[in-house]
Amino acid sequence: MTYTKKLNSPEETESFAIDLAERLEPGDLLTLEGDLGAGKTTFTKGLAKGLGIQRMVNSPTFTILKQYSGRLELNHFDVYRLENSDEDIGFDEFFNSEAVSVVEWARFIEEYLPKERLEITINRQSEQGRKMTLNPIGRRYENLCRELNL
């Protein structure tokens, strides 16, 4: 079952991500898809805020991974540059850790992703409006979506 949420502003995107972050547990994995400028980094900034991360969060486009410390550690991946690459930077080690992992452009590393995860797609509906689709894979993520009252 998939869930959808309409978001009318970057502030609503951030607020939803904060709410989600407060429910995350060690080892959770979220994947983010969406066109450039759809709000993936805005979402991740909200997630970081909800995890109590004080540092400025921005997209790790050129470094592939940025790590942050808060209530839970956060691994923020942007794997866009790994399209058509079979490079494994030790994803298993990151995904099997106690950190929460967020992977932007996750389809480019599909073969390295754990089966269970929360897949999130953000689509631009208007200048400010977005439609977020959540596809929970696994009981943990189904329960998480239910807790969010989607």
C-alpha positions in Angstrom: 0.0 0.0 0.0 1.3 3.5 -0.8 0.5 6.7 1.0 0.3 10.2 -0.4 0.6 13.6 1.3 0.1 17.0 -0.3 2.6 19.6 0.8 1.9 23.3 0.0 5.2 24.8 0.8 8.9 24.1 1.7 7.9 24.7 5.3 5.3 22.0 5.2 7.8 19.6 3.7 10.2 20.4 6.5 7.5 20.0 9.1 6.4 16.6 7.8 10.1 15.5 7.8 10.5 16.6 11.4 7.4 14.7 12.4 8.8 11.6 10.7 12.3 12.0 12.2 10.8 11.9 15.7 9.6 8.4 15.0 12.7 7.0 13.4 14.8 4.2 15.0 18.4 3.2 14.7 19.1 1.5 11.3 16.1 3.0 9.5 16.5 3.5 5.7 14.7 6.1 3.6 15.1 6.5 -0.1 14.3 9.7 -1.9 13.4 10.2 -5.5 12.2 13.3 -7.4 13.3 15.7 -10.0 15.9 18.3 -9.3 14.4 21.0 -7.2 11.5 18.8 -6.0 12.4 19.2 -2.3 14.7 16.2 -1.5 17.2 18.3 0.3 14.5 20.4 2.0 13.0 17.1 3.3 16.4 15.9 4.5 17.0 19.2 6.3 13.7 18.7 8.2 14.7 15.2 9.0 18.0 16.3 10.4 16.3 19.0 12.5 13.9 16.4 13.9 16.9 14.2 14.8 18.4 17.1 16.8 21.2 17.8 14.3 22.6 21.3 14.7 24.9 21.4 11.7 23.9 22.9 8.4 22.6 20.1 6.0 23.1 20.4 2.3 23.2 17.9 -0.5 26.3 15.7 -0.7 26.2 15.8 -4.5 30.0 16.0 -5.0 31.0 13.8 -2.0 28.2 11.1 -2.2 28.0 10.9 1.6 27.7 13.4 4.5 27.3 12.2 8.1 25.7 14.1 10.9 25.4 13.5 14.7 22.1 14.1 16.6 19.7 11.9 18.6 20.6 9.4 16.0 23.4 9.5 13.5 22.4 10.4 10.0 24.0 9.1 6.8 22.9 11.4 3.9 23.8 9.9 0.5 23.4 11.5 -2.9 24.2 8.8 -5.3 23.3 10.6 -8.5 26.9 10.5 -9.7 26.9 6.7 -9.4 24.4 6.2 -12.3 25.8 3.6 -14.6 28.5 2.7 -12.1 29.0 -0.5 -10.3 31.1 1.1 -7.5 30.3 -0.1 -4.0 31.5 2.3 -1.4 30.7 -0.2 1.4 27.0 0.4 1.5 26.4 -2.7 3.6 28.4 -1.3 6.4 26.4 2.0 6.4 23.0 0.3 6.0 23.6 -2.2 8.7 24.7 0.4 11.3 22.8 2.2 14.0 22.5 5.3 11.9 19.5 6.4 9.9 20.3 6.5 6.2 18.7 8.7 3.6 19.6 8.0 0.0 18.8 10.5 -2.7 18.5 8.9 -6.3 18.4 5.5 -4.7 17.4 3.8 -8.0 21.1 4.1 -9.1 22.2 1.7 -6.3 19.2 -0.6 -6.1 21.3 -3.7 -6.0 22.9 -2.5 -2.7 19.8 -1.5 -0.9 18.2 -3.6 1.9 14.9 -5.0 0.9 13.0 -3.3 3.7 12.9 0.5 3.6 10.7 3.5 3.2 10.7 4.7 -0.4 9.7 8.4 -0.7 9.0 10.2 -4.0 8.5 13.9 -4.2 6.8 15.4 -7.3 6.4 19.0 -8.0 2.8 20.0 -8.5 3.2 23.8 -8.6 5.8 26.4 -7.7 5.4 25.7 -4.0 3.2 22.6 -4.0 4.5 19.0 -3.8 3.0 15.6 -3.7 4.8 13.1 -1.6 4.3 9.4 -2.1 5.5 7.0 0.5 5.9 3.3 -0.3 6.7 1.3 2.9 8.5 -2.0 2.3 8.3 -4.2 5.4 6.3 -4.2 8.6 8.4 -1.6 10.3 7.8 1.0 7.6 4.1 0.1 7.3 3.7 0.8 11.0 5.7 4.0 10.6 3.3 5.3 7.9 0.3 4.4 10.0 1.8 6.4 13.0 2.0 9.4 10.7 -1.8 9.2 10.1 -1.4 9.3 6.3 
